[in-house]
Amino acid sequence: MLYPSIDSLMQRLDSKYTLVTVAAKRARQLQMHNDTTIQRPVSHKLVGCALEEINSEQLTYMHVPSKDENEER
């Protein structure tokens, strides 16, 4: 069983695309700085640590409206 599960992660973000993008960017930051916010991560890989941060709600993202969304307002 994978930890954290995709079901719990999808409750934190709005789409799988967003999940992959946020996790990849955070994994890149961890590779450069190694500043994880989790005390004792279960995963020893950087993407796993990023997913654990998302699951624990220590990592979020800012939604930027698309051009279409701006025109609807």
PEDA-V799442 format. One record per helix or strand of 2 or more residues. SS is the DSSP state (H for helix, E for strand). FROM is the first residue (numbers start at 1). LEN is the number of residues. If there is no record, write none. Layout:
ss->SS from->FROM len->LEN
ss->SS from->FROM len->LEN
This chain:
ss->H from->6 len->5
ss->H from->16 len->18
ss->H from->46 len->10
ss->H from->67 len->6
